[in-house]
Amino acid sequence: MPEEEPVVQVGDLDLRFADEVASQPGGEHIRRCFACGTCAAGCPITEVDPDYNPRKIVRQILFGMRDEVLSSPRIWYCLVCYRCYARCPQKVNFTDVMRALRYLAIKGRHAPSDVLKRIEELDRLAQSLRHNLVQYSFEKRSELLDAFRNKVEEQLKGMST
């Protein structure tokens, strides 16, 4: 069930936030968005998290909801797959907007202190798993599939402790 939206107080909005995002590399075209929803329709994260919505994040940026955006864990969910950019009729590069938001979150101390370490670990794991899957798809050796399975199980055990 989607989470309930908080009431927004006009006095809490930072009307310069969209300008700040637009001044970052990749955020230049943020104002081109006309909320068509193509980004959300093609996003793989929306398939596993119904509360994740690129269109909503863009709207929050444009409305000046700085704290809500930069403190949200959802800005770290983006897979940087560029599907949204490839499908966007306005060529709003949402993937690069997410990179800009991550930078601003770290710069403004909105991100938890260990987030970079966790993201790096996750990236290394994802690359390793991807490598094993690609290698397996070409070589079809059972030990490669076993190595993949063992890495996933090891990571899941580490997350539960």
KAVEN-V508211 format. One record per backbone hydrogen bond with DSSP energy under -1.0 kcal/mol. CO is the residue of the C=O (numbers start at 1). NH is the residue of the N-H. E is the energy in kcal/mol with one decimal. If there is no record, write none. Layout:
BEGIN
co = [CO/CO]
nh = [NH/NH]
e = [E/E]
END
This chain:
BEGIN
co = [9/10/14/16/17/18/19/21/24/27/29/30/37/38/45/45/49/53/54/55/56/57/58/59/60/61/64/64/65/66/67/72/73/74/82/83/84/92/93/94/95/96/97/98/99/100/101/102/103/104/105/105/106/112/114/115/116/117/118/119/120/121/122/123/124/125/126/127/128/129/130/131/132/133/134/135/136/141/141/142/143/144/145/146/147/148/149/150/151/152/153/154/155/156]
nh = [12/13/17/20/21/22/23/24/27/30/32/33/41/42/48/49/52/57/58/59/60/61/62/63/65/64/14/66/69/70/71/75/76/77/86/87/88/94/97/98/99/100/101/102/103/104/105/106/107/108/110/111/109/115/118/119/120/121/122/123/124/125/126/127/128/129/130/131/132/133/134/135/136/137/138/139/140/144/145/146/147/148/149/150/151/152/153/154/155/156/157/158/159/160]
e = [-1.9/-1.5/-2.0/-2.2/-2.5/-2.7/-1.4/-1.4/-2.3/-1.8/-1.9/-1.1/-2.3/-1.5/-1.2/-2.3/-1.9/-2.0/-2.4/-2.3/-2.6/-2.1/-2.6/-2.2/-2.9/-1.0/-3.3/-1.8/-2.3/-3.0/-1.9/-1.2/-1.7/-1.4/-2.3/-1.7/-1.5/-2.1/-1.9/-2.6/-1.6/-2.2/-2.6/-2.4/-2.3/-2.7/-2.6/-2.3/-3.0/-2.5/-3.2/-1.3/-1.3/-1.9/-2.3/-2.7/-2.6/-2.3/-2.4/-2.8/-2.5/-2.5/-2.9/-2.6/-2.4/-2.9/-2.6/-2.5/-2.3/-2.5/-2.7/-2.8/-2.6/-2.4/-1.2/-2.6/-3.0/-1.0/-1.3/-2.4/-2.2/-2.1/-2.6/-2.7/-2.1/-2.2/-2.6/-2.7/-2.3/-2.4/-2.3/-2.1/-1.7/-1.4]
END
